[in-house]
Amino acid sequence: MNKEVNKIKNFWWIPLGGILIVGIILGFFFDLSTAIQMYTPNNLFGTAIEYIGSVPGYTLVGFAGPLLYLAFRYSEKKWVKYLGFAAFFAIPLASGLVLGYDVFYDKLKYLGLLGGAVVVLGLDALMFTLFRHAKPKEALKDAFILAISFAVTFILVFALKHIIERPRYIYVIDHPDAFRPLFDLSSNIKDADKDLLNSFPSGHCAFAGTFILFPILCKHSRRLKYHEGGVFIMACLWIAIVMLGRMISGYHYLSDTSFGALIGVAVSFLTNFLSQFIKPTKKEETTNG
């Protein structure tokens, strides 16, 4: 078995996953007491994370579009080239619109959708300048890793939110009897805003967890090549920052943030790990080589 996949060493994932599992276990016993101690109303840091915490994850999945362009640009078939060119703009645009709806729409409406699209398109354009030397077959493989990881994470998070309907701490402050410990599926709250009943798991932290795949792009950059370890640590720090911001703001408990991040990290690891078993056909090697 390979010791690393896409330049990410397998053992790098172990301490990160272990810390998140410990966070879930501690949250089972100390969610409420931790929330009481950490909650800081009108906190600028928590507000900032509310808006930008998911941006790296949405930007990373949006970059699947430019990667598809890099994969198809030398194809002998014109329709494949056109498909790559369309993906260059369509996938970041779609990712940005979903970001705008998920994060900004409640407060900014359609301006929020536009803002999300502009942010992701702009950041992906900057990333393209950094990773534009990607080899076609590697770009194609990485595009699928990013897209599949984010899509599975997105589906799992929103399915669990609607199934469990855990009240957020900011709701529990005024309704103490509404607190429910981790995995308590009982739901008898009918008069609350749905947004106040989807604390578990944290979507922001889950999408921050998918950012852990950023190191797989380092091999495409002359500046970042051989710096995968440092980039992996940077992604871990971002996950921790987002977790802290969501707890301080009162939107999530320790177990919410730990479980959300674990979903993003675990799905990313599994997708990346399985990608090593995908071997290009001889025809693909000839075309992309």
N, C-alpha and C positions, 0 to 999 in steps of 0.2 A: 504493500500500500504506500502511496506517495506521502511524504512528510509534509508537503505543502500543495496547495491547489491555487492556481492563478496567483502565485507569489505570496499567498497568505499561508503562513505555517499553521498546521492543524492545532498545535498546542496553544496558539495565541487565544483561541476561542474559550479554552477551559476556564481560566480565572474569571473572565467576563461573565460567562454563563453561571459559574459558581456563586459569584457575588449577587447576581440577580435572583438566583434561587434562594439564597440566604435572605434577601430583601423580602421575598414573598412569604417565607416562613415567619420572619419577624413581624411582618405586617399582619399576619393572622392573629397575633397576640396583642400588638401595640399600634394598630392602625389609628384608633381614635385618640389615644394619648399623644401619639406623634403628630397628628393633625392639629391638636389643640396647641401644642408647643410651637409648631412651625408656621401656622397661619398668620400672615401679615397682610391685613386689608390695604387696598390701594397701593400695593407695592410695585414700584416701577420695574424691577427685575422680573417679577412674575408676569406683568403685563407685556413686557417685551417678548418673553418666551412664548406667551400665548399667540403672538403674531408671527414670530420667526422660527419657533421651535420645529415646525414641520417643513420649513423651506428647503433645507438640505436634502431631505428624503424625496420630496416632490421634484426637486431639481435633478437629482440623480436618476430617477426613473425617466424623467423627461429627456435625459441625455441618451436614452436608448434610440431616440430619433436620429441625432447626428451620427451615432455609431452605425445605424443601418445605412445611412448615406455613405459612410466610409467603407462599409462592407460591399455596397453595390455599385460604387462609382466607376469601377473598371469592368463591369459586366459587358459582355458583347451584345446582350439583349437590351434594346432601347427601353422597353417597358419596365425592366428591372431598374435601370438607371433612374427613370422617372419616379418609380416607386420609392427609391432611396431618397430622391430629392424632396418628394412630398413628405416622407417620414421625418426629414430634417426639421420641418416646421410644424407638422401636424401633431406629433407626439409631445413635444414641449408645450405646444399651445393647449392641448387637451389636459396635460398634467397641471398647467398653470390655472386653467379654468376650474379644475377640481380643487386645487389649493385655495383659489379665491372663494369658492362656494363653502368649503370646509372651514376656513379660518376667518375670512373677511366679510362674507355676505350678510350676516346678521346685523352688522353695524354700518356697512357701506353699500349694501345691495349690489347693483350692477357695476358700480365703480370698483367694488371689491373684486368682482370677476375679472375686470380689466386689469386691475393692479396685480392680481395673481398671475395672469398671463404674461404681463410685461416683465415681472420679476423672474419667472422661470425661463422665458425666452432669452432675456438678457444674460442671466447666469450661464445658461447652456451655450450661448454664443461665446462667452468668455472661456468656458471649458473647452470648446471646440478648438480655440487657438492653442490650448495647452496639449490637447490629445489628438491633433489632426494627423499625426504620423502613424496612426494605428494601422496595423496590417489587416486586410479585409477579413480573413477567416477568424482572427482573434476579435475583431470588432463585432462581427456577427454573433459570436458566442457570448461575448460580454453583454450585448444588447438584450439577449434572451435571459441571461442571469438577472440583470437589473429589473426587467419588465416582469418576469415571473415572480421574483421575490417580493416586489412591491404589491403586485396584484393579489397574491395569496395572503400577505399580511393585511392588506386593506379589507379583504373579504372576512378574514377571521376576526379582526377587531370589531367591525360593525355588526357582524352576526352576534358576537358575545355581548356587545353593548345592548342590543335589543332583546336578547334572551334574559340577561341577568338584571338589567335595570337597577343598578345600585345607586342610591342617592348620593350626590356629591356632598362634601363637607360643608360647603357654603349654604346648602339647604338644611343640613342637620343642625347648624348653629341656631336656627330659629325653630327647628322641629327635632328636639333631642331624641324623641322616641323613634325617629325614622332611621337612625343609624343601623346598618346591617353589616355584620362581620363578613369577611371574605367567604364567597361561595354560598352565602345564604340566599336561596333563590325565591324566598317568599316575597311577594309584592302586593301591597294593599294600598299604595299611594295612587290616588286617582286625580287629585286636583293640582298636581305640580306640573310645571313646564317639562316637557320630555328631555330638554337639554340638561335639566337638573337631575335626571334619573339615568344617566349613562356614564357614571364615573368609572366603571370597570369594563375593560382595561383602558389605559390611557392611549389614545390614538397618537398624540404628539410623541410620546415615548416610543411607541411601536415604529413610527416612521423615522424617528431618530435612530432606532435600532437598525433600520435598513441602510443607513448611512455608513455602517460598518463595512459595506462592500466597496467603498470608495478606493481602497488600496488596489483593487484589481485593475484599475485604470492606470496605475503608476507605470506599468510596463510600456504604455503608449507615449510617455513623456520623457524627453531627454533630461528634463530638470528633476523629475520625481523618480525616475528609474533607480532602483536599489534603495529607495527610502520607504518601502512598504510598511516596515515596522513603525516608523515615526508617524506615518499617516494613520495607521491602525490605532495607535495610542491617542491621536488627535480625535478620531471618531469616538473612542471610548469616553474621552473627556466631554465631548458634546452630548453624549447620552446622559452622563451624570448631570450636566448643567440643565438639560431639559427636565430631567426628573426632579431636580431641586426646585426649578421654577414652577412646575405644575403643583408641587406640594405646598410651596409658600403661598401660592395664589388661592389655595383652598379648593381647587377643582378636582384634586385626586389625593388618594391615600398612598402610603408607601407600597402596599401590595398592588394597587392599580398601576403605579409607575413601573414597578419591578416586573410585573407580569406583562405589561405592554411592551417594555423594552425587550423582554425575553422572547416574545413572539417575533418581533422584528429580527432579532439576532439569530434565533433558532432557524427561522425560515431562510434567512440569508445564508447561514452556514450550510443548511441542507441543500439548497439550490446550488450553491457554489461547489459543494462536495460532489454532488451528483454530476456536475458538468464535466468532471474529469473522465467520465465514462462515455462521453459523446465524442466519437472519433469521426473526422471528416472523411468522406468517400474519396477515392482516387481522383474522381472527376472534379470534386471541390478543391482538392489540393492543387490540381493542375490549373484550375481557373483562378484561385486566389493567390497562388504562389508567385 
